[in-house]
Amino acid sequence: MKFSHCTNVTSVATKGKSLNTTAAEIERFLGACLFMSCINYPRVRMFWQKGLEVPVLTSAITRDRYFRIRNSLKAVIDTDISDETKKRDRLWKVRPVLDSVRAGCLQITRDRDVSIDEQMIPFTRACELRQYVPNKPNPVGLKNFVAASLVVDFAVYQGANSYSTFQPELKLGIVVLWPI
């Protein structure tokens, strides 16, 4: 898994020693993140706190290991990305993850009629791509354009030129007739 390799390489470059993560450990970490998103504790450390711990989580990954991985997790090796790419693509740090999810979406069988719409990815932390779109169920987050009946394609909004990566001739709300 690319996550474990990039995390280990970056750890060696920044801290002088490898975290020695494996693909299986990264899968457990990501599973723990998904699981924790379903339970609304105010602080992450509470998942390992006596009396509040969740055994399925605490048996999968220790608290200290979870935080070490969380603080070092990488999807790319920064030095492998050119300065031109970094300027052109504001999502270069997570591009492999987005490309992988998008590849899965593109494998879904499409209906003939698909509409383009915007969708918000809830996100409240500091990020230059964060948008406020009133009248949405989650008004603060990352704006995402989706080709939808189900989500069969998407492009995260990166500013006024976002359409360049997602059918530049199309506008929002237009029905697209995909070739079958």
GUZA-298624 format. One record per residue: residue number from 1; residue in one letter; x, y, z of N, C-alpha, C in turn. Coordinates in steps of 0.02 Angstrom, whole numbers, plus 50000, padded with zeros to 5 digits. Layout:
- NUM|a|X|Y|Z|X|Y|Z|X|Y|Z
...
***
This chain:
- 1|m|50043|49941|50000|50000|50000|50000|50045|50062|50000
- 2|k|50027|50109|49959|50068|50170|49951|50070|50211|50015
- 3|f|50016|50212|50054|50015|50250|50116|50073|50231|50162
- 4|s|50083|50166|50172|50134|50144|50219|50203|50163|50194
- 5|h|50216|50155|50130|50281|50172|50101|50294|50247|50109
- 6|c|50247|50289|50089|50256|50362|50092|50262|50386|50165
- 7|t|50224|50356|50209|50228|50374|50280|50297|50356|50309
- 8|n|50322|50297|50293|50388|50276|50318|50444|50319|50289
- 9|v|50442|50334|50224|50494|50375|50193|50494|50445|50223
- 10|t|50435|50475|50230|50431|50542|50258|50453|50543|50331
- 11|s|50437|50491|50369|50458|50487|50438|50534|50485|50444
- 12|v|50566|50447|50401|50639|50444|50401|50668|50513|50383
- 13|a|50639|50546|50334|50665|50611|50312|50656|50665|50365
- 14|t|50600|50664|50403|50587|50717|50451|50611|50701|50522
- 15|k|50606|50638|50542|50623|50621|50612|50684|50577|50619
- 16|g|50710|50554|50562|50771|50514|50565|50760|50440|50575
- 17|k|50697|50419|50587|50684|50347|50594|50615|50331|50565
- 18|s|50609|50270|50543|50547|50248|50511|50495|50229|50563
- 19|l|50432|50240|50545|50377|50217|50588|50365|50142|50580
- 20|n|50393|50113|50527|50385|50041|50513|50311|50022|50507
- 21|t|50272|50063|50473|50203|50045|50463|50199|49993|50407
- 22|t|50145|49955|50407|50132|49906|50355|50065|49923|50323
- 23|a|50051|49892|50267|49987|49903|50234|49930|49881|50280
- 24|a|49938|49826|50315|49886|49801|50360|49874|49851|50417
- 25|e|49927|49880|50443|49919|49929|50497|49885|49992|50473
- 26|i|49900|50014|50413|49867|50073|50385|49793|50057|50375
- 27|e|49777|49997|50353|49707|49978|50345|49671|49979|50412
- 28|r|49703|49954|50465|49673|49958|50532|49664|50030|50554
- 29|f|49713|50073|50540|49709|50143|50558|49650|50177|50522
- 30|l|49644|50165|50457|49589|50195|50418|49522|50167|50442
- 31|g|49519|50103|50457|49458|50073|50484|49440|50105|50551
- 32|a|49491|50117|50592|49479|50150|50657|49451|50221|50646
- 33|c|49478|50256|50598|49454|50324|50583|49381|50322|50561
- 34|l|49364|50276|50517|49294|50270|50495|49248|50251|50553
- 35|f|49270|50204|50593|49230|50183|50651|49219|50241|50699
- 36|m|49272|50278|50713|49267|50334|50761|49222|50390|50734
- 37|s|49217|50396|50668|49173|50448|50641|49099|50433|50653
- 38|c|49084|50371|50670|49015|50351|50684|48995|50362|50757
- 39|i|49044|50371|50800|49030|50382|50872|49052|50453|50888
- 40|n|49009|50491|50919|49022|50562|50927|49052|50578|50995
- 41|y|49115|50559|51006|49151|50580|51066|49181|50649|51053
- 42|p|49182|50693|51103|49208|50760|51091|49284|50761|51079
- 43|r|49321|50712|51105|49393|50709|51096|49413|50638|51075
- 44|v|49461|50635|51030|49482|50570|51003|49511|50526|51059
- 45|r|49548|50554|51105|49579|50514|51158|49528|50477|51201
- 46|m|49466|50500|51201|49414|50467|51242|49399|50396|51219
- 47|f|49415|50379|51157|49404|50311|51133|49446|50260|51169
- 48|w|49502|50282|51200|49546|50237|51237|49542|50249|51313
- 49|q|49500|50296|51335|49494|50313|51406|49457|50259|51445
- 50|k|49481|50243|51505|49448|50192|51546|49375|50210|51557
- 51|g|49332|50161|51548|49260|50171|51557|49225|50193|51494
- 52|l|49261|50223|51448|49231|50245|51384|49259|50207|51324
- 53|e|49313|50169|51335|49347|50136|51279|49300|50091|51241
- 54|v|49315|50084|51178|49277|50040|51133|49322|49981|51118
- 55|p|49306|49921|51145|49352|49864|51139|49372|49846|51068
- 56|v|49326|49851|51021|49344|49833|50952|49398|49881|50925
- 57|l|49398|49942|50948|49447|49991|50926|49513|49983|50965
- 58|t|49508|49977|51031|49569|49972|51072|49607|49907|51058
- 59|s|49573|49855|51036|49608|49794|51019|49640|49797|50949
- 60|a|49616|49843|50907|49643|49849|50840|49706|49892|50837
- 61|i|49708|49946|50878|49764|49992|50876|49769|50028|50943
- 62|t|49830|50036|50966|49840|50072|51030|49834|50147|51019
- 63|r|49820|50182|51072|49812|50255|51067|49875|50289|51042
- 64|d|49932|50271|51070|49995|50304|51050|50012|50289|50977
- 65|r|50001|50227|50956|50015|50210|50887|49968|50247|50840
- 66|y|49904|50252|50859|49855|50288|50818|49879|50360|50807
- 67|f|49900|50394|50860|49921|50463|50854|49987|50470|50817
- 68|r|50033|50423|50824|50095|50425|50786|50081|50420|50711
- 69|i|50036|50374|50692|50019|50367|50622|49981|50428|50598
- 70|r|49933|50451|50637|49893|50509|50617|49937|50571|50604
- 71|n|49988|50580|50645|50031|50638|50638|50081|50631|50581
- 72|s|50091|50571|50556|50141|50560|50503|50113|50535|50437
- 73|l|50048|50521|50434|50018|50489|50375|50029|50531|50312
- 74|k|50053|50499|50260|50065|50532|50196|50039|50489|50139
- 75|a|50013|50521|50088|49991|50486|50028|50040|50496|49970
- 76|v|50085|50545|49977|50137|50558|49927|50202|50575|49964
- 77|i|50257|50569|49928|50321|50592|49954|50330|50662|49925
- 78|d|50332|50711|49969|50332|50781|49947|50387|50798|49897
- 79|t|50446|50770|49906|50502|50786|49861|50493|50756|49791
- 80|d|50448|50708|49784|50436|50677|49718|50389|50719|49674
- 81|i|50358|50769|49703|50309|50811|49667|50344|50875|49645
- 82|s|50337|50891|49580|50370|50951|49553|50336|51014|49579
- 83|d|50374|51068|49579|50347|51133|49600|50290|51155|49554
- 84|e|50296|51139|49490|50242|51155|49442|50177|51120|49460
- 85|t|50182|51056|49477|50123|51018|49497|50093|51047|49561
- 86|k|50136|51065|49609|50112|51093|49672|50075|51159|49660
- 87|k|50097|51199|49612|50063|51263|49597|49998|51251|49559
- 88|r|49997|51202|49514|49939|51189|49472|49883|51152|49509
- 89|d|49901|51106|49552|49852|51063|49586|49854|51077|49660
- 90|r|49806|51111|49686|49804|51129|49757|49789|51068|49801
- 91|l|49770|51013|49772|49755|50952|49809|49809|50898|49798
- 92|w|49870|50919|49781|49923|50872|49764|49940|50824|49821
- 93|k|49931|50844|49883|49949|50801|49939|49901|50741|49946
- 94|v|49840|50748|49922|49791|50694|49927|49770|50669|49858
- 95|r|49804|50691|49805|49785|50672|49737|49782|50596|49728
- 96|p|49830|50556|49753|49823|50483|49743|49759|50454|49774
- 97|v|49738|50481|49831|49677|50457|49863|49617|50477|49820
- 98|l|49614|50540|49798|49558|50562|49756|49555|50523|49691
- 99|d|49613|50511|49660|49615|50474|49598|49591|50402|49607
- 100|s|49608|50372|49663|49586|50304|49677|49511|50300|49688
- 101|v|49484|50347|49726|49411|50348|49737|49375|50362|49671
- 102|r|49401|50409|49632|49370|50426|49568|49372|50366|49520
- 103|a|49427|50329|49520|49432|50269|49477|49377|50219|49495
- 104|g|49364|50211|49560|49310|50167|49582|49242|50192|49558
- 105|c|49232|50259|49563|49169|50288|49540|49159|50278|49465
- 106|l|49213|50284|49427|49208|50277|49354|49193|50206|49332
- 107|q|49203|50157|49376|49187|50088|49360|49113|50071|49369
- 108|i|49077|50116|49402|49005|50105|49413|48968|50112|49347
- 109|t|48921|50067|49335|48880|50072|49275|48839|50135|49278
- 110|r|48841|50174|49224|48807|50239|49222|48740|50233|49188
- 111|d|48693|50273|49214|48630|50282|49178|48643|50324|49116
- 112|r|48596|50326|49071|48604|50367|49011|48600|50441|49029
- 113|d|48555|50459|49074|48546|50529|49094|48578|50541|49162
- 114|v|48625|50587|49164|48660|50603|49226|48663|50679|49232
- 115|s|48652|50705|49292|48656|50777|49301|48719|50796|49339
- 116|i|48744|50856|49326|48802|50883|49362|48774|50927|49418
- 117|d|48797|50916|49478|48774|50956|49535|48832|50967|49582
- 118|e|48823|51014|49629|48875|51024|49679|48855|50989|49744
- 119|q|48905|50966|49779|48895|50930|49841|48947|50957|49890
- 120|m|48929|50961|49953|48977|50985|50003|49007|50925|50040
- 121|i|49072|50925|50048|49106|50877|50090|49118|50913|50156
- 122|p|49083|50895|50210|49089|50932|50273|49162|50934|50296
- 123|f|49186|50996|50309|49255|51005|50331|49260|51073|50364
- 124|t|49277|51075|50428|49277|51138|50464|49347|51162|50484
- 125|r|49398|51123|50470|49466|51143|50489|49493|51194|50440
- 126|a|49550|51222|50454|49582|51272|50411|49603|51241|50345
- 127|c|49581|51270|50290|49598|51246|50223|49581|51301|50174
- 128|e|49627|51317|50130|49614|51371|50082|49558|51354|50033
- 129|l|49540|51291|50026|49488|51271|49980|49418|51269|50012
- 130|r|49416|51280|50078|49352|51277|50113|49305|51332|50088
- 131|q|49242|51313|50080|49191|51359|50054|49133|51363|50103
- 132|y|49097|51418|50098|49034|51425|50135|48979|51431|50082
- 133|v|48933|51384|50082|48878|51384|50034|48814|51381|50076
- 134|p|48779|51439|50083|48718|51438|50124|48665|51393|50094
- 135|n|48617|51374|50135|48560|51332|50116|48580|51260|50099
- 136|k|48639|51238|50120|48658|51168|50112|48653|51136|50181
- 137|p|48639|51071|50185|48636|51038|50250|48701|51046|50289
- 138|n|48758|51043|50255|48824|51057|50284|48853|51116|50245
- 139|p|48841|51178|50267|48860|51236|50226|48935|51249|50224
- 140|v|48975|51222|50270|49046|51235|50271|49083|51171|50252
- 141|g|49128|51177|50204|49167|51119|50184|49199|51129|50116
- 142|l|49214|51074|50084|49244|51075|50018|49189|51064|49966
- 143|k|49185|51110|49918|49135|51103|49866|49159|51051|49816
- 144|n|49114|51008|49796|49131|50952|49753|49078|50949|49698
- 145|f|49099|50945|49636|49052|50937|49581|49045|50863|49565
- 146|v|48983|50840|49561|48971|50769|49550|48927|50759|49489
- 147|a|48942|50706|49452|48898|50682|49400|48857|50629|49435
- 148|a|48792|50640|49439|48754|50599|49486|48690|50571|49458
- 149|s|48677|50513|49469|48616|50477|49481|48635|50440|49546
- 150|l|48690|50404|49544|48734|50388|49600|48796|50431|49586
- 151|v|48843|50436|49630|48904|50474|49614|48945|50430|49567
- 152|v|48947|50449|49504|48983|50411|49454|49047|50448|49431
- 153|d|49055|50511|49453|49115|50549|49438|49113|50611|49482
- 154|f|49171|50641|49496|49172|50700|49537|49235|50740|49524
- 155|a|49235|50804|49544|49294|50847|49543|49288|50896|49600
- 156|v|49338|50898|49644|49336|50944|49700|49351|51014|49675
- 157|y|49311|51063|49696|49318|51132|49675|49384|51161|49701
- 158|q|49424|51189|49656|49488|51219|49675|49491|51292|49655
- 159|g|49435|51323|49646|49433|51393|49625|49399|51400|49558
- 160|a|49402|51460|49530|49365|51475|49469|49382|51431|49410
- 161|n|49442|51403|49408|49461|51361|49351|49451|51287|49363
- 162|s|49410|51268|49411|49398|51198|49427|49370|51159|49369
- 163|y|49330|51191|49328|49298|51155|49273|49348|51126|49224
- 164|s|49411|51150|49225|49461|51125|49178|49473|51050|49188
- 165|t|49460|51024|49248|49471|50952|49259|49407|50912|49253
- 166|f|49351|50945|49240|49287|50910|49242|49242|50937|49187
- 167|q|49248|50912|49128|49205|50930|49072|49197|51005|49066
- 168|p|49247|51043|49042|49246|51116|49041|49186|51146|49004
- 169|e|49158|51109|48958|49101|51136|48920|49035|51133|48958
- 170|l|49034|51099|49015|48972|51090|49052|48963|51142|49106
- 171|k|48902|51157|49123|48885|51201|49178|48844|51161|49228
- 172|l|48836|51187|49289|48798|51152|49340|48726|51141|49318
- 173|g|48697|51085|49338|48627|51071|49327|48610|51046|49258
- 174|i|48660|51037|49215|48648|51013|49147|48645|50937|49147
- 175|v|48598|50910|49111|48593|50837|49105|48641|50815|49051
- 176|v|48680|50765|49067|48730|50739|49020|48706|50672|48994
- 177|l|48712|50663|48930|48694|50598|48901|48760|50561|48889
- 178|w|48775|50515|48934|48838|50477|48929|48831|50424|48876
- 179|p|48884|50412|48838|48881|50357|48790|48875|50291|48827
- 180|i|48831|50249|48804|48819|50184|48838|48858|50130|48802
***
